[in-house]
Amino acid sequence: MILAAGRGERMRPLTDHTPKALLKIKGKYLIVNVIEALVRAGVESLVINHAHLGKQIERAVGDGRTWGVSIRYSPETTALETAGGIVQALPLLGDAPFIAVNADVYSDFQMRRLMVAAQLLHPPHALAELVLVPNPAHHPMGDFGLMGSQVLVTSATRYTFSGMGAYHPRLFTGLQLGVPTRLADVLRAHMPAGQIRGQLHRGTWEDVGTPERLAALNPVAAS
């Protein structure tokens, strides 16, 4: 699943008339970079959720045949946050573990590692595996700790959640359809029981959340 329903408030005015997923890095849509990374990993079927100006995403990406992948959409009247969007899309995702990636992630992480991780998720012992990264300058305190392969709510050393993860549908049991719910809150609720795993990626990663970060990835040719 590609999560593309965010309004992109911090990206305004760029996102006033264009969904954040359709902003470009080096001439290519953000969401296309994610699609191509998933296809390289062997993904054959995708679900994309959207809300703000979502029809533009459908027109730009289509049914996925350009990349040899099947794409279906999960439109939201109002954005349901990350976990809420996944809950609404579960009928399209099916009963097996799946991976989900934020549309505004720019990274060289090998998605095949998440494909393997998804196959190893078995309730009740493991419900998710997250990709964590060293804390960027704009998020110095991080999100979660990592001890071996276990993700912790609190730790002396904390890392930032990359927006890339593998999930078992059982993680979302009990969540109400149509209610905005943050994925971080759901994950924290399961961490004390050791049900959330993690791996650390030290390569290229950027949360393309502001015009400044977007500009940094689009170097201007010298005149």
N, C-alpha and C positions, 0 to 999 in steps of 0.2 A: 504494500500500500504506500502511496505517496500522499503525504499530508499537505494540502495546498489551500486550506480554507482560511488561513490567517488574513486579517485585514491589512497588515503591513503599515500600521500607524506610524512607526518610526521611519518608514521610507517615504512618507509624504513630503513633497507633493507628487513624487514619482508614481505612487500607487493610487492617486485620485482617479485616474482613468485607465490604469493598467494593473492587473493583479500581480502581486509580487513574483509569483512563479514565472511570469512572462517578462521579467526584467532580464537583461542580457549580460553575459560575461564573454568578452571576446567574440561578440556577434552571435552567441548561442543562448537560447532561453535557459534560465536556471533549471527549470523542470526537465528540459531535454538532457542536460548533463546528468541528472539523476536517473532518468529513463535509460540512457546509454550505459551507465554503470551497472544498473540492475540487469540489463540484457546481457552484458558481458559475463555476469555471474551465472547466467543460465535461467533467469526468470522468464517465464512464458506468458504469465497472466498478471495484470495489474489492475488495481482499483485506485482511483484518484478522487479524493473528496474536494469540494470547493464551495465557496459561499460568495464573497465579494467579487463581482464581475466574472463569475465562474464560467459563463458561457463562452467567454473569450478563450479560456483554457481548452474547452472542448473543441472549439473551432481550430485552434492552433495545433493541438496534439492529435485530435481525431480518434480513430479506433485502434491506433497503434501499428497498423500494417507497415508504416514507414520503417519501423524498427523490428518487424517480425514478431511483435508481441500483441496480445489481446488486451485492450484497455476498456474498462467500464468505469462509470462515474457514480459518485454518491453525493448528490447536491444537498446543500444545507441552506434552509431559508435564512437562518441566522447561525453564525459560527458556533459550534458546539465544543470548542476547545479540543485538545488532542485526544483525550480518552473518549469524550463524547462523540467525536467524529468516528473513531474506530468502532464504538458500540453500534452506531447507525449502519456502518459498512459491514458488520459481521455477517449478515446474510449473503453478501457477495464474496466474502473471504472464505467462508466454509468453516469446517470443524478442525482443520489441521493447523499447526503452528505456522506463523507467517512473519515476514519482516516488514517494518514500516520505517520510512525515511521522510524527514522534512524536506519540502520542495526547495527550501532556501539553503540547503547544505551544499557546500563546495568542498570536495575532499578527494584524496587519492586512496581512501580506504577501499580494500578489496571486498566487495559485497558478498563474494562467495564464502567468506568466513562467517557471515551472518546466516547464510543458507545452511551451512553445516551446523551452526549453533541452534537454529530453529529445529532441526531434526532431533536434537538432543534434549529438548524441553519435555519434561515428563511430570505432570502434576502428581502429588502435591509438592514434590521436592524442588522443581524448577519451573517457574512460570514465565520468566523473561531473561534475556541476556542483552545488556546494554553496551554500547561502544562509548567509552569515556575518553576524554582528551585532556592534555595539560591545560590549565586555566589560561585563557586569553586575557589580554590587558583589560578588556571591557568587562570581564567577569572574574576578578581575582580570587574570590572566596570559593569558587567552585560550587558543586551541587552535592556530590556523594563521595564517600570513602570507598576504597577498594582494598580488601584483604584477601590475597590470593585471587580466587575467582568469585568471591562473594562481595556484593555491593552493600555498603553500610550507610545508614542514615547519618551517623556522625563519625568523624575520624579526625585525627591530627592532620593527616594529609588528605586533601579533598581534590577531586577532579570535576571537570565539567561534562555534563551529558551532551553528547554530540548531536542528538536528534536522530540517531540511527539505532535500531534495536530489533530483536526478535522476540515474538510474544506468542504465548499459548492463549487461545480464546478463553480458557478458564480464568485468566487474570481478570477478566471483565465481568465475571459472574456477579450478579446482584446490582449492577449499575443500571440506572433507569434510562430508557430510550428517550432521546430528545432533551436531556438535561445537560447543560454545559459542565464538563468535568475535566480537570487537569490530569494529564498522565502522571506527572510527578507525584501528585497526591496518592494516586492508586499504587504507584511503585513503592512509595515510602510505607504504606500500610502493610506491604508484604515483606519488607526487608528484615524486620526483627525475626521472622521465621526462617530466614535464609533462603527465600524462594526467588531472589533476584540475583542473577549472575552478571558478571561484567568482564570486559577485556579493554586494555588500554591501547589506543592508537596514537603514536607520536609523529605521524606524518602530516601531510597537508590537510588542514581542516579550517573552514571558515563558516561562521554563521553570518550569512549575508543579510544582516538585519537593518543596516543604515545606509544612506547614500554614500557616506565616507568609506565604508567597507566595500561597497560595490565599486566605487571609483578606484580603490586601491587594487582591485583585481582587473581593472581595465586601463592599463597603462597607456598614456597618450604618446603617440609617436613624436619624436623630436622634430622640430621644424627646421 
